Amino acid sequence: GTVPAEWTKSLIHPIFKPGSDDKLVPSNYRGISLISVTSKIYCHILNSRVNKWLGQNNSLSDFQNSFRKNLFRAVQTIYFRYITL
């Protein structure tokens, strides 16, 4: 599919790093990327729907849990220790 061109663009705003001395040195800044609010909302809704569908259809392995809500990396660590002992 395609998305509106505005959704693919971002504005990088430089933020001066605390504790830095010289405002003329570019490495004393970090960039904050500002993206379209509409695209963020759309991506959040789409991600929620896809994850819900994957969960309802048992389409994810128990080992794929570090990015899923209410599942923790500790569980993955326990699985890893179990299979490597």
PyMOL Python script that loads the backbone (N, CA, C, O; Angstrom):
from pymol import cmd

cmd.read_pdbstr("""\
ATOM      1  N   GLY A   1       0.812  -1.182   0.000  1.00  0.00           N
ATOM      2  CA  GLY A   1       0.000   0.000   0.000  1.00  0.00           C
ATOM      3  C   GLY A   1       0.857   1.247   0.000  1.00  0.00           C
ATOM      4  O   GLY A   1       2.083   1.191   0.090  1.00  0.00           O
ATOM      5  N   THR A   2       0.198   2.335  -0.100  1.00  0.00           N
ATOM      6  CA  THR A   2       0.891   3.618  -0.080  1.00  0.00           C
ATOM      7  C   THR A   2       0.324   4.476   1.039  1.00  0.00           C
ATOM      8  O   THR A   2      -0.794   4.269   1.511  1.00  0.00           O
ATOM      9  N   VAL A   3       1.118   5.429   1.439  1.00  0.00           N
ATOM     10  CA  VAL A   3       0.697   6.387   2.464  1.00  0.00           C
ATOM     11  C   VAL A   3       0.893   7.792   1.909  1.00  0.00           C
ATOM     12  O   VAL A   3       1.685   7.989   0.987  1.00  0.00           O
ATOM     13  N   PRO A   4       0.188   8.757   2.455  1.00  0.00           N
ATOM     14  CA  PRO A   4       0.384  10.132   2.001  1.00  0.00           C
ATOM     15  C   PRO A   4       1.840  10.577   2.178  1.00  0.00           C
ATOM     16  O   PRO A   4       2.497  10.200   3.149  1.00  0.00           O
ATOM     17  N   ALA A   5       2.326  11.362   1.255  1.00  0.00           N
ATOM     18  CA  ALA A   5       3.721  11.813   1.284  1.00  0.00           C
ATOM     19  C   ALA A   5       4.063  12.541   2.580  1.00  0.00           C
ATOM     20  O   ALA A   5       5.194  12.452   3.059  1.00  0.00           O
ATOM     21  N   GLU A   6       3.098  13.261   3.152  1.00  0.00           N
ATOM     22  CA  GLU A   6       3.359  14.010   4.390  1.00  0.00           C
ATOM     23  C   GLU A   6       3.724  13.065   5.540  1.00  0.00           C
ATOM     24  O   GLU A   6       4.450  13.452   6.455  1.00  0.00           O
ATOM     25  N   TRP A   7       3.222  11.834   5.491  1.00  0.00           N
ATOM     26  CA  TRP A   7       3.480  10.873   6.567  1.00  0.00           C
ATOM     27  C   TRP A   7       4.902  10.338   6.533  1.00  0.00           C
ATOM     28  O   TRP A   7       5.381   9.797   7.530  1.00  0.00           O
ATOM     29  N   THR A   8       5.581  10.481   5.405  1.00  0.00           N
ATOM     30  CA  THR A   8       6.933   9.938   5.271  1.00  0.00           C
ATOM     31  C   THR A   8       8.005  10.959   5.609  1.00  0.00           C
ATOM     32  O   THR A   8       9.194  10.642   5.585  1.00  0.00           O
ATOM     33  N   LYS A   9       7.601  12.159   5.918  1.00  0.00           N
ATOM     34  CA  LYS A   9       8.558  13.226   6.209  1.00  0.00           C
ATOM     35  C   LYS A   9       8.591  13.509   7.704  1.00  0.00           C
ATOM     36  O   LYS A   9       7.601  13.323   8.411  1.00  0.00           O
ATOM     37  N   SER A  10       9.746  13.959   8.167  1.00  0.00           N
ATOM     38  CA  SER A  10       9.855  14.373   9.560  1.00  0.00           C
ATOM     39  C   SER A  10      10.694  15.643   9.630  1.00  0.00           C
ATOM     40  O   SER A  10      11.472  15.948   8.727  1.00  0.00           O
ATOM     41  N   LEU A  11      10.517  16.358  10.702  1.00  0.00           N
ATOM     42  CA  LEU A  11      11.274  17.578  10.953  1.00  0.00           C
ATOM     43  C   LEU A  11      12.238  17.277  12.089  1.00  0.00           C
ATOM     44  O   LEU A  11      11.817  16.893  13.180  1.00  0.00           O
ATOM     45  N   ILE A  12      13.530  17.451  11.836  1.00  0.00           N
ATOM     46  CA  ILE A  12      14.524  17.200  12.878  1.00  0.00           C
ATOM     47  C   ILE A  12      14.853  18.526  13.547  1.00  0.00           C
ATOM     48  O   ILE A  12      15.318  19.471  12.910  1.00  0.00           O
ATOM     49  N   HIS A  13      14.598  18.567  14.845  1.00  0.00           N
ATOM     50  CA  HIS A  13      14.818  19.776  15.631  1.00  0.00           C
ATOM     51  C   HIS A  13      16.023  19.549  16.541  1.00  0.00           C
ATOM     52  O   HIS A  13      16.008  18.623  17.351  1.00  0.00           O
ATOM     53  N   PRO A  14      17.078  20.380  16.426  1.00  0.00           N
ATOM     54  CA  PRO A  14      18.259  20.184  17.271  1.00  0.00           C
ATOM     55  C   PRO A  14      18.018  20.668  18.704  1.00  0.00           C
ATOM     56  O   PRO A  14      17.491  21.759  18.921  1.00  0.00           O
ATOM     57  N   ILE A  15      18.410  19.843  19.672  1.00  0.00           N
ATOM     58  CA  ILE A  15      18.305  20.186  21.088  1.00  0.00           C
ATOM     59  C   ILE A  15      19.718  20.235  21.659  1.00  0.00           C
ATOM     60  O   ILE A  15      20.479  19.276  21.528  1.00  0.00           O
ATOM     61  N   PHE A  16      20.063  21.344  22.287  1.00  0.00           N
ATOM     62  CA  PHE A  16      21.389  21.503  22.881  1.00  0.00           C
ATOM     63  C   PHE A  16      21.543  20.552  24.060  1.00  0.00           C
ATOM     64  O   PHE A  16      20.678  20.499  24.934  1.00  0.00           O
ATOM     65  N   LYS A  17      22.649  19.796  24.089  1.00  0.00           N
ATOM     66  CA  LYS A  17      22.894  18.829  25.155  1.00  0.00           C
ATOM     67  C   LYS A  17      23.250  19.554  26.453  1.00  0.00           C
ATOM     68  O   LYS A  17      24.100  20.444  26.451  1.00  0.00           O
ATOM     69  N   PRO A  18      22.607  19.182  27.555  1.00  0.00           N
ATOM     70  CA  PRO A  18      22.945  19.795  28.843  1.00  0.00           C
ATOM     71  C   PRO A  18      24.401  19.502  29.206  1.00  0.00           C
ATOM     72  O   PRO A  18      24.899  18.399  28.978  1.00  0.00           O
ATOM     73  N   GLY A  19      25.059  20.482  29.760  1.00  0.00           N
ATOM     74  CA  GLY A  19      26.446  20.313  30.172  1.00  0.00           C
ATOM     75  C   GLY A  19      27.449  20.589  29.071  1.00  0.00           C
ATOM     76  O   GLY A  19      28.653  20.595  29.327  1.00  0.00           O
ATOM     77  N   SER A  20      26.985  20.818  27.855  1.00  0.00           N
ATOM     78  CA  SER A  20      27.888  21.149  26.753  1.00  0.00           C
ATOM     79  C   SER A  20      28.246  22.623  26.842  1.00  0.00           C
ATOM     80  O   SER A  20      27.475  23.440  27.344  1.00  0.00           O
ATOM     81  N   ASP A  21      29.439  22.945  26.342  1.00  0.00           N
ATOM     82  CA  ASP A  21      29.921  24.318  26.477  1.00  0.00           C
ATOM     83  C   ASP A  21      29.632  25.203  25.274  1.00  0.00           C
ATOM     84  O   ASP A  21      29.122  26.314  25.419  1.00  0.00           O
ATOM     85  N   ASP A  22      29.955  24.712  24.100  1.00  0.00           N
ATOM     86  CA  ASP A  22      29.948  25.553  22.904  1.00  0.00           C
ATOM     87  C   ASP A  22      28.722  25.280  22.036  1.00  0.00           C
ATOM     88  O   ASP A  22      28.550  24.174  21.525  1.00  0.00           O
ATOM     89  N   LYS A  23      27.875  26.289  21.872  1.00  0.00           N
ATOM     90  CA  LYS A  23      26.671  26.137  21.048  1.00  0.00           C
ATOM     91  C   LYS A  23      26.978  26.162  19.552  1.00  0.00           C
ATOM     92  O   LYS A  23      26.085  25.928  18.738  1.00  0.00           O
ATOM     93  N   LEU A  24      28.220  26.441  19.182  1.00  0.00           N
ATOM     94  CA  LEU A  24      28.604  26.463  17.774  1.00  0.00           C
ATOM     95  C   LEU A  24      29.085  25.096  17.280  1.00  0.00           C
ATOM     96  O   LEU A  24      29.295  24.916  16.081  1.00  0.00           O
ATOM     97  N   VAL A  25      29.258  24.142  18.181  1.00  0.00           N
ATOM     98  CA  VAL A  25      29.744  22.809  17.811  1.00  0.00           C
ATOM     99  C   VAL A  25      28.537  21.891  17.567  1.00  0.00           C
ATOM    100  O   VAL A  25      27.761  21.639  18.488  1.00  0.00           O
ATOM    101  N   PRO A  26      28.373  21.393  16.341  1.00  0.00           N
ATOM    102  CA  PRO A  26      27.210  20.560  16.014  1.00  0.00           C
ATOM    103  C   PRO A  26      27.077  19.300  16.877  1.00  0.00           C
ATOM    104  O   PRO A  26      25.961  18.857  17.145  1.00  0.00           O
ATOM    105  N   SER A  27      28.195  18.719  17.312  1.00  0.00           N
ATOM    106  CA  SER A  27      28.121  17.491  18.113  1.00  0.00           C
ATOM    107  C   SER A  27      27.582  17.743  19.522  1.00  0.00           C
ATOM    108  O   SER A  27      27.346  16.793  20.269  1.00  0.00           O
ATOM    109  N   ASN A  28      27.386  19.001  19.889  1.00  0.00           N
ATOM    110  CA  ASN A  28      26.804  19.336  21.186  1.00  0.00           C
ATOM    111  C   ASN A  28      25.276  19.370  21.129  1.00  0.00           C
ATOM    112  O   ASN A  28      24.623  19.825  22.068  1.00  0.00           O
ATOM    113  N   TYR A  29      24.721  18.894  20.035  1.00  0.00           N
ATOM    114  CA  TYR A  29      23.270  18.854  19.858  1.00  0.00           C
ATOM    115  C   TYR A  29      22.828  17.422  19.589  1.00  0.00           C
ATOM    116  O   TYR A  29      23.593  16.608  19.071  1.00  0.00           O
ATOM    117  N   ARG A  30      21.602  17.132  19.943  1.00  0.00           N
ATOM    118  CA  ARG A  30      20.989  15.862  19.559  1.00  0.00           C
ATOM    119  C   ARG A  30      19.716  16.198  18.797  1.00  0.00           C
ATOM    120  O   ARG A  30      19.053  17.196  19.079  1.00  0.00           O
ATOM    121  N   GLY A  31      19.390  15.370  17.849  1.00  0.00           N
ATOM    122  CA  GLY A  31      18.221  15.638  17.020  1.00  0.00           C
ATOM    123  C   GLY A  31      16.970  14.969  17.560  1.00  0.00           C
ATOM    124  O   GLY A  31      17.000  13.808  17.967  1.00  0.00           O
ATOM    125  N   ILE A  32      15.882  15.702  17.560  1.00  0.00           N
ATOM    126  CA  ILE A  32      14.574  15.165  17.901  1.00  0.00           C
ATOM    127  C   ILE A  32      13.763  15.171  16.609  1.00  0.00           C
ATOM    128  O   ILE A  32      13.599  16.211  15.970  1.00  0.00           O
ATOM    129  N   SER A  33      13.264  14.012  16.239  1.00  0.00           N
ATOM    130  CA  SER A  33      12.507  13.893  15.001  1.00  0.00           C
ATOM    131  C   SER A  33      11.018  14.043  15.282  1.00  0.00           C
ATOM    132  O   SER A  33      10.449  13.289  16.071  1.00  0.00           O
ATOM    133  N   LEU A  34      10.401  15.004  14.646  1.00  0.00           N
ATOM    134  CA  LEU A  34       8.971  15.247  14.794  1.00  0.00           C
ATOM    135  C   LEU A  34       8.267  14.726  13.544  1.00  0.00           C
ATOM    136  O   LEU A  34       8.560  15.149  12.426  1.00  0.00           O
ATOM    137  N   ILE A  35       7.326  13.794  13.758  1.00  0.00           N
ATOM    138  CA  ILE A  35       6.603  13.225  12.624  1.00  0.00           C
ATOM    139  C   ILE A  35       5.131  13.602  12.708  1.00  0.00           C
ATOM    140  O   ILE A  35       4.669  14.149  13.709  1.00  0.00           O
ATOM    141  N   SER A  36       4.424  13.308  11.667  1.00  0.00           N
ATOM    142  CA  SER A  36       3.007  13.624  11.569  1.00  0.00           C
ATOM    143  C   SER A  36       2.217  12.930  12.679  1.00  0.00           C
ATOM    144  O   SER A  36       2.357  11.724  12.884  1.00  0.00           O
ATOM    145  N   VAL A  37       1.400  13.682  13.385  1.00  0.00           N
ATOM    146  CA  VAL A  37       0.555  13.114  14.440  1.00  0.00           C
ATOM    147  C   VAL A  37      -0.427  12.117  13.837  1.00  0.00           C
ATOM    148  O   VAL A  37      -0.697  11.071  14.428  1.00  0.00           O
ATOM    149  N   THR A  38      -0.954  12.435  12.676  1.00  0.00           N
ATOM    150  CA  THR A  38      -1.898  11.537  12.008  1.00  0.00           C
ATOM    151  C   THR A  38      -1.251  10.187  11.720  1.00  0.00           C
ATOM    152  O   THR A  38      -1.872   9.143  11.920  1.00  0.00           O
ATOM    153  N   SER A  39       0.001  10.204  11.250  1.00  0.00           N
ATOM    154  CA  SER A  39       0.678   8.938  10.952  1.00  0.00           C
ATOM    155  C   SER A  39       0.967   8.157  12.224  1.00  0.00           C
ATOM    156  O   SER A  39       0.889   6.928  12.219  1.00  0.00           O
ATOM    157  N   LYS A  40       1.298   8.843  13.312  1.00  0.00           N
ATOM    158  CA  LYS A  40       1.540   8.151  14.584  1.00  0.00           C
ATOM    159  C   LYS A  40       0.269   7.461  15.076  1.00  0.00           C
ATOM    160  O   LYS A  40       0.314   6.315  15.524  1.00  0.00           O
ATOM    161  N   ILE A  41      -0.854   8.155  14.991  1.00  0.00           N
ATOM    162  CA  ILE A  41      -2.130   7.579  15.430  1.00  0.00           C
ATOM    163  C   ILE A  41      -2.496   6.388  14.549  1.00  0.00           C
ATOM    164  O   ILE A  41      -2.892   5.337  15.054  1.00  0.00           O
ATOM    165  N   TYR A  42      -2.362   6.550  13.236  1.00  0.00           N
ATOM    166  CA  TYR A  42      -2.679   5.468  12.302  1.00  0.00           C
ATOM    167  C   TYR A  42      -1.809   4.242  12.579  1.00  0.00           C
ATOM    168  O   TYR A  42      -2.315   3.122  12.634  1.00  0.00           O
ATOM    169  N   CYS A  43      -0.506   4.452  12.753  1.00  0.00           N
ATOM    170  CA  CYS A  43       0.409   3.335  13.019  1.00  0.00           C
ATOM    171  C   CYS A  43       0.075   2.651  14.339  1.00  0.00           C
ATOM    172  O   CYS A  43       0.162   1.427  14.437  1.00  0.00           O
ATOM    173  N   HIS A  44      -0.303   3.417  15.345  1.00  0.00           N
ATOM    174  CA  HIS A  44      -0.678   2.846  16.645  1.00  0.00           C
ATOM    175  C   HIS A  44      -1.925   1.966  16.500  1.00  0.00           C
ATOM    176  O   HIS A  44      -1.972   0.852  17.023  1.00  0.00           O
ATOM    177  N   ILE A  45      -2.924   2.472  15.793  1.00  0.00           N
ATOM    178  CA  ILE A  45      -4.161   1.701  15.584  1.00  0.00           C
ATOM    179  C   ILE A  45      -3.870   0.433  14.785  1.00  0.00           C
ATOM    180  O   ILE A  45      -4.329  -0.650  15.148  1.00  0.00           O
ATOM    181  N   LEU A  46      -3.112   0.565  13.705  1.00  0.00           N
ATOM    182  CA  LEU A  46      -2.780  -0.590  12.868  1.00  0.00           C
ATOM    183  C   LEU A  46      -1.989  -1.630  13.661  1.00  0.00           C
ATOM    184  O   LEU A  46      -2.278  -2.824  13.580  1.00  0.00           O
ATOM    185  N   ASN A  47      -1.001  -1.184  14.419  1.00  0.00           N
ATOM    186  CA  ASN A  47      -0.189  -2.093  15.231  1.00  0.00           C
ATOM    187  C   ASN A  47      -1.047  -2.823  16.262  1.00  0.00           C
ATOM    188  O   ASN A  47      -0.881  -4.024  16.473  1.00  0.00           O
ATOM    189  N   SER A  48      -1.955  -2.102  16.899  1.00  0.00           N
ATOM    190  CA  SER A  48      -2.845  -2.716  17.890  1.00  0.00           C
ATOM    191  C   SER A  48      -3.718  -3.787  17.251  1.00  0.00           C
ATOM    192  O   SER A  48      -3.887  -4.869  17.813  1.00  0.00           O
ATOM    193  N   ARG A  49      -4.269  -3.492  16.085  1.00  0.00           N
ATOM    194  CA  ARG A  49      -5.145  -4.454  15.405  1.00  0.00           C
ATOM    195  C   ARG A  49      -4.387  -5.693  14.942  1.00  0.00           C
ATOM    196  O   ARG A  49      -4.874  -6.815  15.081  1.00  0.00           O
ATOM    197  N   VAL A  50      -3.193  -5.481  14.391  1.00  0.00           N
ATOM    198  CA  VAL A  50      -2.398  -6.622  13.927  1.00  0.00           C
ATOM    199  C   VAL A  50      -1.989  -7.493  15.114  1.00  0.00           C
ATOM    200  O   VAL A  50      -2.097  -8.717  15.048  1.00  0.00           O
ATOM    201  N   ASN A  51      -1.522  -6.870  16.198  1.00  0.00           N
ATOM    202  CA  ASN A  51      -1.124  -7.646  17.375  1.00  0.00           C
ATOM    203  C   ASN A  51      -2.304  -8.395  17.982  1.00  0.00           C
ATOM    204  O   ASN A  51      -2.151  -9.531  18.432  1.00  0.00           O
ATOM    205  N   LYS A  52      -3.475  -7.773  17.997  1.00  0.00           N
ATOM    206  CA  LYS A  52      -4.670  -8.441  18.518  1.00  0.00           C
ATOM    207  C   LYS A  52      -4.997  -9.663  17.662  1.00  0.00           C
ATOM    208  O   LYS A  52      -5.271 -10.740  18.191  1.00  0.00           O
ATOM    209  N   TRP A  53      -4.968  -9.495  16.342  1.00  0.00           N
ATOM    210  CA  TRP A  53      -5.263 -10.604  15.434  1.00  0.00           C
ATOM    211  C   TRP A  53      -4.248 -11.732  15.606  1.00  0.00           C
ATOM    212  O   TRP A  53      -4.620 -12.905  15.660  1.00  0.00           O
ATOM    213  N   LEU A  54      -2.965 -11.374  15.691  1.00  0.00           N
ATOM    214  CA  LEU A  54      -1.923 -12.387  15.867  1.00  0.00           C
ATOM    215  C   LEU A  54      -2.121 -13.155  17.167  1.00  0.00           C
ATOM    216  O   LEU A  54      -1.934 -14.371  17.207  1.00  0.00           O
ATOM    217  N   GLY A  55      -2.500 -12.448  18.230  1.00  0.00           N
ATOM    218  CA  GLY A  55      -2.744 -13.097  19.511  1.00  0.00           C
ATOM    219  C   GLY A  55      -3.950 -14.015  19.478  1.00  0.00           C
ATOM    220  O   GLY A  55      -3.902 -15.123  20.012  1.00  0.00           O
ATOM    221  N   GLN A  56      -5.030 -13.567  18.859  1.00  0.00           N
ATOM    222  CA  GLN A  56      -6.257 -14.370  18.791  1.00  0.00           C
ATOM    223  C   GLN A  56      -6.089 -15.617  17.930  1.00  0.00           C
ATOM    224  O   GLN A  56      -6.773 -16.618  18.144  1.00  0.00           O
ATOM    225  N   ASN A  57      -5.196 -15.559  16.974  1.00  0.00           N
ATOM    226  CA  ASN A  57      -4.993 -16.680  16.056  1.00  0.00           C
ATOM    227  C   ASN A  57      -3.744 -17.499  16.384  1.00  0.00           C
ATOM    228  O   ASN A  57      -3.298 -18.317  15.579  1.00  0.00           O
ATOM    229  N   ASN A  58      -3.193 -17.270  17.563  1.00  0.00           N
ATOM    230  CA  ASN A  58      -1.994 -17.998  18.008  1.00  0.00           C
ATOM    231  C   ASN A  58      -0.916 -18.021  16.927  1.00  0.00           C
ATOM    232  O   ASN A  58      -0.335 -19.067  16.639  1.00  0.00           O
ATOM    233  N   SER A  59      -0.661 -16.867  16.339  1.00  0.00           N
ATOM    234  CA  SER A  59       0.287 -16.777  15.231  1.00  0.00           C
ATOM    235  C   SER A  59       1.695 -16.406  15.667  1.00  0.00           C
ATOM    236  O   SER A  59       2.599 -16.315  14.836  1.00  0.00           O
ATOM    237  N   LEU A  60       1.890 -16.193  16.965  1.00  0.00           N
ATOM    238  CA  LEU A  60       3.215 -15.839  17.458  1.00  0.00           C
ATOM    239  C   LEU A  60       3.744 -16.940  18.362  1.00  0.00           C
ATOM    240  O   LEU A  60       3.007 -17.533  19.149  1.00  0.00           O
ATOM    241  N   SER A  61       5.024 -17.196  18.231  1.00  0.00           N
ATOM    242  CA  SER A  61       5.689 -18.161  19.097  1.00  0.00           C
ATOM    243  C   SER A  61       5.820 -17.577  20.503  1.00  0.00           C
ATOM    244  O   SER A  61       5.845 -16.358  20.674  1.00  0.00           O
ATOM    245  N   ASP A  62       5.903 -18.442  21.498  1.00  0.00           N
ATOM    246  CA  ASP A  62       6.129 -17.976  22.866  1.00  0.00           C
ATOM    247  C   ASP A  62       7.474 -17.274  23.005  1.00  0.00           C
ATOM    248  O   ASP A  62       7.689 -16.521  23.954  1.00  0.00           O
ATOM    249  N   PHE A  63       8.372 -17.518  22.067  1.00  0.00           N
ATOM    250  CA  PHE A  63       9.685 -16.887  22.117  1.00  0.00           C
ATOM    251  C   PHE A  63       9.677 -15.470  21.549  1.00  0.00           C
ATOM    252  O   PHE A  63      10.674 -14.757  21.664  1.00  0.00           O
ATOM    253  N   GLN A  64       8.581 -15.056  20.946  1.00  0.00           N
ATOM    254  CA  GLN A  64       8.456 -13.715  20.390  1.00  0.00           C
ATOM    255  C   GLN A  64       7.617 -12.864  21.336  1.00  0.00           C
ATOM    256  O   GLN A  64       6.463 -12.553  21.038  1.00  0.00           O
ATOM    257  N   ASN A  65       8.189 -12.490  22.466  1.00  0.00           N
ATOM    258  CA  ASN A  65       7.374 -11.775  23.434  1.00  0.00           C
ATOM    259  C   ASN A  65       7.968 -10.473  23.930  1.00  0.00           C
ATOM    260  O   ASN A  65       7.291  -9.750  24.661  1.00  0.00           O
ATOM    261  N   SER A  66       9.183 -10.140  23.575  1.00  0.00           N
ATOM    262  CA  SER A  66       9.786  -8.943  24.152  1.00  0.00           C
ATOM    263  C   SER A  66       9.103  -7.657  23.690  1.00  0.00           C
ATOM    264  O   SER A  66       9.218  -6.631  24.362  1.00  0.00           O
ATOM    265  N   PHE A  67       8.398  -7.688  22.565  1.00  0.00           N
ATOM    266  CA  PHE A  67       7.713  -6.494  22.068  1.00  0.00           C
ATOM    267  C   PHE A  67       6.225  -6.504  22.372  1.00  0.00           C
ATOM    268  O   PHE A  67       5.517  -5.551  22.049  1.00  0.00           O
ATOM    269  N   ARG A  68       5.747  -7.580  22.994  1.00  0.00           N
ATOM    270  CA  ARG A  68       4.316  -7.713  23.245  1.00  0.00           C
ATOM    271  C   ARG A  68       3.953  -7.203  24.624  1.00  0.00           C
ATOM    272  O   ARG A  68       4.726  -7.331  25.573  1.00  0.00           O
ATOM    273  N   LYS A  69       2.769  -6.625  24.721  1.00  0.00           N
ATOM    274  CA  LYS A  69       2.290  -6.045  25.964  1.00  0.00           C
ATOM    275  C   LYS A  69       2.096  -7.130  27.023  1.00  0.00           C
ATOM    276  O   LYS A  69       1.610  -8.222  26.729  1.00  0.00           O
ATOM    277  N   ASN A  70       2.482  -6.813  28.251  1.00  0.00           N
ATOM    278  CA  ASN A  70       2.339  -7.690  29.419  1.00  0.00           C
ATOM    279  C   ASN A  70       3.179  -8.962  29.356  1.00  0.00           C
ATOM    280  O   ASN A  70       2.965  -9.877  30.151  1.00  0.00           O
ATOM    281  N   LEU A  71       4.112  -9.036  28.444  1.00  0.00           N
ATOM    282  CA  LEU A  71       5.058 -10.146  28.396  1.00  0.00           C
ATOM    283  C   LEU A  71       6.454  -9.560  28.541  1.00  0.00           C
ATOM    284  O   LEU A  71       6.754  -8.516  27.962  1.00  0.00           O
ATOM    285  N   PHE A  72       7.286 -10.206  29.290  1.00  0.00           N
ATOM    286  CA  PHE A  72       8.550  -9.593  29.667  1.00  0.00           C
ATOM    287  C   PHE A  72       9.741 -10.387  29.154  1.00  0.00           C
ATOM    288  O   PHE A  72       9.629 -11.572  28.839  1.00  0.00           O
ATOM    289  N   ARG A  73      10.865  -9.721  29.078  1.00  0.00           N
ATOM    290  CA  ARG A  73      12.089 -10.379  28.651  1.00  0.00           C
ATOM    291  C   ARG A  73      12.521 -11.447  29.640  1.00  0.00           C
ATOM    292  O   ARG A  73      13.213 -12.394  29.267  1.00  0.00           O
ATOM    293  N   ALA A  74      12.122 -11.307  30.885  1.00  0.00           N
ATOM    294  CA  ALA A  74      12.479 -12.313  31.888  1.00  0.00           C
ATOM    295  C   ALA A  74      11.957 -13.682  31.473  1.00  0.00           C
ATOM    296  O   ALA A  74      12.627 -14.694  31.682  1.00  0.00           O
ATOM    297  N   VAL A  75      10.771 -13.717  30.890  1.00  0.00           N
ATOM    298  CA  VAL A  75      10.202 -14.983  30.423  1.00  0.00           C
ATOM    299  C   VAL A  75      11.081 -15.566  29.325  1.00  0.00           C
ATOM    300  O   VAL A  75      11.332 -16.771  29.300  1.00  0.00           O
ATOM    301  N   GLN A  76      11.545 -14.723  28.429  1.00  0.00           N
ATOM    302  CA  GLN A  76      12.417 -15.178  27.358  1.00  0.00           C
ATOM    303  C   GLN A  76      13.723 -15.715  27.932  1.00  0.00           C
ATOM    304  O   GLN A  76      14.252 -16.713  27.442  1.00  0.00           O
ATOM    305  N   THR A  77      14.240 -15.068  28.952  1.00  0.00           N
ATOM    306  CA  THR A  77      15.473 -15.512  29.592  1.00  0.00           C
ATOM    307  C   THR A  77      15.287 -16.893  30.210  1.00  0.00           C
ATOM    308  O   THR A  77      16.164 -17.749  30.101  1.00  0.00           O
ATOM    309  N   ILE A  78      14.151 -17.108  30.855  1.00  0.00           N
ATOM    310  CA  ILE A  78      13.864 -18.413  31.453  1.00  0.00           C
ATOM    311  C   ILE A  78      13.802 -19.485  30.367  1.00  0.00           C
ATOM    312  O   ILE A  78      14.365 -20.567  30.538  1.00  0.00           O
ATOM    313  N   TYR A  79      13.128 -19.202  29.257  1.00  0.00           N
ATOM    314  CA  TYR A  79      13.074 -20.150  28.142  1.00  0.00           C
ATOM    315  C   TYR A  79      14.481 -20.467  27.638  1.00  0.00           C
ATOM    316  O   TYR A  79      14.825 -21.626  27.409  1.00  0.00           O
ATOM    317  N   PHE A  80      15.274 -19.435  27.472  1.00  0.00           N
ATOM    318  CA  PHE A  80      16.633 -19.612  26.957  1.00  0.00           C
ATOM    319  C   PHE A  80      17.446 -20.499  27.890  1.00  0.00           C
ATOM    320  O   PHE A  80      18.137 -21.413  27.440  1.00  0.00           O
ATOM    321  N   ARG A  81      17.364 -20.229  29.182  1.00  0.00           N
ATOM    322  CA  ARG A  81      18.114 -21.032  30.159  1.00  0.00           C
ATOM    323  C   ARG A  81      17.630 -22.476  30.141  1.00  0.00           C
ATOM    324  O   ARG A  81      18.429 -23.406  30.250  1.00  0.00           O
ATOM    325  N   TYR A  82      16.336 -22.658  30.005  1.00  0.00           N
ATOM    326  CA  TYR A  82      15.763 -24.007  29.992  1.00  0.00           C
ATOM    327  C   TYR A  82      16.267 -24.820  28.802  1.00  0.00           C
ATOM    328  O   TYR A  82      16.635 -25.985  28.952  1.00  0.00           O
ATOM    329  N   ILE A  83      16.283 -24.206  27.628  1.00  0.00           N
ATOM    330  CA  ILE A  83      16.676 -24.965  26.432  1.00  0.00           C
ATOM    331  C   ILE A  83      18.186 -25.124  26.309  1.00  0.00           C
ATOM    332  O   ILE A  83      18.651 -25.965  25.539  1.00  0.00           O
ATOM    333  N   THR A  84      18.963 -24.335  27.049  1.00  0.00           N
ATOM    334  CA  THR A  84      20.420 -24.445  26.945  1.00  0.00           C
ATOM    335  C   THR A  84      21.030 -25.284  28.056  1.00  0.00           C
ATOM    336  O   THR A  84      22.235 -25.537  28.040  1.00  0.00           O
ATOM    337  N   LEU A  85      20.236 -25.717  29.011  1.00  0.00           N
ATOM    338  CA  LEU A  85      20.786 -26.553  30.101  1.00  0.00           C
ATOM    339  C   LEU A  85      20.853 -27.999  29.717  1.00  0.00           C
ATOM    340  O   LEU A  85      21.288 -28.830  30.515  1.00  0.00           O
TER     341      LEU A  85
END
""", "prot")
cmd.dss("prot")
cmd.show_as("cartoon", "prot")
cmd.util.cbc("prot")
cmd.orient("prot")
